[in-house]
């Protein structure tokens, strides 16, 4: 049969209690402390990762906004450059047209002056020819100065008597 020795059972229980207390002091508490520290470290890492992710998202949004602003600024600079170029082109065309108009006016003046000069030369030559023809017809040479005045008066269309 089975023999129960109560002292063995009590010593076994006491040994188990002592072993439990020793394990609790030397094993469970340090392991629990290490586990808590590890849990705390993991939690901090997760929070840090979440914070980094939020910062990255914020930076991404900021960069996207900056890129959009830069594109808009580039667009406005291009539009301004086009406007400036158009204004400069218009100004150059206007200046060129004014210069061409001035050159045409100068050319017209020069042409008019040359026409008057040629007309005066032609009148002078006609007067000389008329005086020479008249002197040949009359047969004598009349006062050259008086004849010239008479012919000039005739060619200019004045009426009146000459003395």
C-alpha positions, 0 to 999 in steps of 0.5 A, a space after each residue: 500500500 501506499 504509505 504517506 509520510 506527512 513530513 515528506 509532503 510538508 518538506 516538498 511543499 516548503 521546498 516548492 514555496 522556497 523555490 517559487 519565492 527564489 524564482 520570483 525574486 531572481 527570475 520572474 522579476 528581472 524577466 518581467 522587468 526586461 519584458 516591460 522595458 522591451 514593451 516600453 521600447 517597442 511602444 516608443 519605437 512605434 510612437 517614433 515611427 508614427 511621428 516620423 511618418 506624420 512628419 514625412 507626410 507633412 513634408 511631402 505635403 509641404 513639398 507638393 505645395 512648394 512645387 505647385 507654388 513654383 510651377 505657378 510662379 514659373 507660369 506667371 514669369 513665363 506669362 510676364 516674359 511673353 507680355 514683355 516680349 509682346 510689348 517690346 515687339 510692339 514698341 520696336 514695330 512702332 519705332 520702326 514704323 515711325 523711322 520709316 515714316 520719317 525717312 519717307 517724309 525726308 525722301 519726299 522733301 528731298 524729291 520736292 526740293 530736287 523737283 523745284 531745283 530741276 524746275 528752276 534750272 529748266 526755267 532758266 534754260 528756257 529763259 536763256 533759249 527764249 532770249 537767244 531766240 528773240 535776239 536772233 529774231 530781232 537781230 540785235 541783243 537787247 539788255 540781257 538783265 532786262 530780258 531775263 527779268 521779262 522772261 522770269 516774269 512771264 514764266 512765273 505767270 505774272 502779268 504787267 508791263 515791263 519797262 
